[in-house]
Amino acid sequence: MTDLPRRPEDIPAAFAAAWMARDATGLATLFAEDADFVNVVGLWWHDRPAIERAHAYGLATFFAESTLIPGVIRCRLLGDVAVVSCRFTLTGQRLPDGAVAGARRTILTFVARALGQGWQVVAAQNTDVVEGAETHVNAGVLRPADYRR
C-alpha cells in the first residue's frame, strides 16, 4: 500500500506523483474505501475500486502522456478533517482523434481525515477553470457564459 501523506497539504503532490507514474492503484490508495470522487464532467465514483478503475482507464488512454502539475494549495484544518484545494495544470491530454489537446487548468478539492499513519481522502471534486466565464448555460449545448458583458 502506498504511504498516506503525512500532512493534508501533501495530498496534491501525492496525487500528482501517482498520476505521473500512471499508478492508478497508488492514486486510489490515497482514498478511503468508501470515498467519493466527482470528475470535471460530473461523473461520480462512489468507492476506491471505482476511483481506481476510472483513473486506470484514463491514465492508460487519453491521459497516457499527460503531465499534471500542482500549483497553489489552500488547506483548511477542521480538527481531524481538512479541506485541501489545489490548482492543477494538465497538459498532454489526447483528443479523440489522437491529437494533443491544449492545456487545462483545474481546481481539485479534497476532503481528508487524519488517521494514525497519515491523511486519507474521503471525497474529491475536480472543476475545470474556464477563463472569462461565471457559469454554464444550456442552450441546446452546455457552454460557459459570462453575464457581466
Buried (B, 14 or more C-beta within 10 A) or exposed (E): EBEBBEBBBBBBEBBBBBBEEBBBEBBBBBBBEEBBBBBBEEEEBEBBEBBBBBBBEBBEEBBEEBBBBBEEBEBEEEEEBBBBBBBBBBBBBBEEEEEEBEEBBBBBBBBBBBEEEBBBBBBBBBBBEBEEBEEEEEEEEEEEBEEEE
